[in-house]
Amino acid sequence: MAQNLLKNGDFETDWSDERSHRCLVFPEGVTPYTTDIENVFTPPGWVVWFHHKPGTWDQPEVRDAHASIDPRRVHSGQKAILLFTFYRKHDAGFLQQVRATPGTRLRMMAWAHAWSNHLGTEQGGHPDDPYWSDGAGTAVVAWPAGSLPSNTGKPQEDAKPNLTFRIGIDPTGGTNPLAPTVIWSDGWHIYNGYCKQLSVEAVAQAETVTVFLRSTTLWPFKHNDAYWDGAELFVVEEEHPDEVPQPAWGYPVVAKGSKIGVHSLRPAFVRDWAKQLVSAGTYFPVVKSVDDIDWLVELKRESPKTITIARLHSSFESCHEINAGGDLNDLANRLVDRVLQKIAMNPALKQIDYWEICNEPVPDSVPSAVRLCTVMFRCMELAEANGLKLGLFSLCAGTPEWDQMVAMVNTGVFGKARRGGHILCLHEGVFGNDPVDKWWGERIPGSPVVEGAGALCFRYRYLYHLLKGRNEVIPLVVSEIVYGGGYGVYATETIVERARWYDGEARKDYYVLGHLPFTVGPVGGWEQQDYSPAYPELMRYMISVKDLPNGTPIPEQPPLPKRGQPRVQYGRTYVLLPPDADASWSRAAIDAVWDTHRYTVGSSADDAGIGDLDNRRVIAVNPGKWPGDLQAFFETYYPGVQYTPVEAATPAELARKLKQL
């Protein structure tokens, strides 16, 4: 894991280590100065800064936020840092200078969220409720800056974008957050929980760089509280563009043969079956067992290529807290602690490849799906600290919905999983006598057309359509599948026919490691769902296709010329004007963003979306003036674009709104 270059990036160091009240003040139109302010408890290693303009930007207060008082306010560890204003606005944060090597690419990441509370009950608010933020309610949400209305005259709507978070790097080492040399992340409105990790990159231009944490408000709410935790700065590994690019996969690939695996509630005959397959020159790609898991260690010795997955049943594995507003950090701790306790009883279990930590959580909304991602982030941190790899999510068949998929991907949880070597688990299938290809080829609500995807079987291809656009593909195990058609010896022919069809499709997807029929060795009321009688025929099929090639992440054709690829990766924001915009709109956009951001301004949707860039953002001005659904256009033809709509009646209004982004 890369070294964190920041001092006290986790804000765990006690304030008494430095006992600092130091602040760097940036008065409007006056030379900046340093001072000590009594009610600012500056965290060790950092300097508090704030922009000061009487009547507009005011001095904040700063203190620790302790998990022992309110665990929701801490992302990890025992403390976070809180910066707040009371009936006042602020543009403020923290800075730290770090030694660097010129020419080194650096990535900064940090977690943040706000409590933004002001409205009275007559306006639909919950005054002083610590878990209610105006505009978000009790939901844990992250909205891109500029994507929501303001000044509508509706207090609840106007409250939505009140508090905005950004992080920045000045690669020249300057300490002025208002300087044009600072490279800023996109802005996000994040409320009630750590559901979005901010990220920004820059190439060091001096032997010192400066990092900034920043929160800004639009209104002098009674409670404008900004919480920060988990700040990191690390060196990004150098890339060599002159070398032939190789896929940075690093995971196992089932290069040939069947991907049928085993889901087991008891060992049953699994080890004997595995030995038979090995003797025939093939193997089960994945074997999973629930609760009774010790035998997986022996199975791995007998079938070394088999990937092992363990799940430990619990009363909390369905993660109901994501819908009920429970303590997400506590839930993550319980999910991983259960694994650690089991390993403490039998250290050999650390040889298991992946631990499936939850089972069929069902997010009931987009915010709930984001909260589930927050749980997965925390579980990965705990697992990596203990040398473990996880099977994440394990969502029900027929879920998630398209809007939930988009929100989940936008949290960055799959990028985090890929960096940590974790995988995705999902459930699929049909029931009763429904055909195994029921609704296959049909779109799910709101989705683009994705070849080979379906509402039940191969629903995962919609999700992977998004992941491919972000270069965040991770392996998938369909850890429970029901092919339909019944159970028992009399249904064997039907089961094998359906399994062959599903297997033929799954083998096209290099990232699929296996699909596991539910179940063998059934207990606890599952006795009627036993695939054991079908396995002799399933294994005969597996042996018959053992030498047939599968999809692979390595391209068969020579690599395409690099025409159009960037010399180095950079982030691009494109202000996309509508077809009817005249020169006055373009001048307004340039005046608003050129000096501060150097955004690209144009009127071509294709030009806005194109490019082999990791970070492409489109600010779509008055998108309703384009024919068709502009957001769907980008999702279909330029996946991975961060889409931010902005409505403006005049060029002057556009300039004002762009300055707020």
ABEGO torsion letter per residue (X at the ends): XBBBABBGAAGABBAAAAGBABBBBBBBGBBBBBBBBAABBBBBGBBBBBBBBBGABBBBBBBBBBAAABAAABABEABBBBBBBBGBBBBBEBBBBBBBBBGBBBBBBBBBBBBBBABBAAAGBBBGBAABBBGAEABBBBBBBGABBBGAGBAAAAAAAABBBBBBBBAAGBABAABAABBBBBBBBBBGEBABBBBBBBBBABABBBBBBBBBBABBBABBBBBBBGBBBBBBBBBBAABBBBBBAGBBBBABEBABBBBBABAEAAAAAAAAAAAAGBBBABBBBBGBAAAAAAAAAABAABBBBBBBBBAAAAGAAAAAGBBAAAAAAAAAAAAAAAAAABAAAAABABBBABBGBBBABAAAAAAAAAAAAAAAAAAAAAGBBBBBGGBBBGOBBAAAAAAAAAAGAAAAAAAAGBBBBBBBEBBEABBAABGBGBBBBGBBBBBGBBABBGAAAAAAAAAAAAGABBBBBBABBBAEGEBEAAAAAAAAAAAAAAAAAAAABAABABBBBOBBGBBGGAAABBAAAAAAAAAAAAAAAAABBBBBABBABBBBBABGBBABBBBBBBBBBBAABBAAAAAAAAAAAAAAAGBBBBABAAAAABEBBABBBBBBBGAAABBEBAAAAAAAABBGBBBBBBBBABAAAAAAAAAAX
